[in-house]
Amino acid sequence: MNKDKALEELFLAQKPQFNDSEEFMTSLEKRLEAVEFIKRHQEATIRRYKMAMVAAFVVGIVSGGVTIAFLLSAPAAIPLFSFQAQTVLLSWLADNARSIVAAALALLMTFGLISIFNNIQDIRSMRNKRNAVFVGEKW
């Protein structure tokens, strides 16, 4: 109780003085310029992320389409590749190359889609955090 009274008296005794000094205004302007710089930098970063995601999406669609077209256009009776050495493992690999390549392509496309969705969620969370900071400070 005594500490609370002592703190209360200390705060009541303090009389802040506000003045329009040039030093305060220049400091405030520097801080506002820094906030604007950070805001522009974040917007530019988000724009770059969006462009990178669009480019990755287009490259993935094109490469996936070319690979699928190649797999479907090649005759099924002819293996994709053959080995000169005849071992059980290599002959099995040559016989099942189409299935293995199709499965690898499906896994790669699945990984790409998951990465794209994760990047979208990261960009949205960055934008929400940025908006929350600026709304919280009433900019």
HELIX and SHEET records of a PDB file:
HELIX    1   1 ASN A    2  ALA A   13  1                                  12    
HELIX    2   2 GLU A   22  SER A   73  1                                  52    
HELIX    3   3 VAL A   88  ASP A   95  1                                   8    
HELIX    4   4 ALA A   97  GLY A  136  1                                  40    
END                                                                             
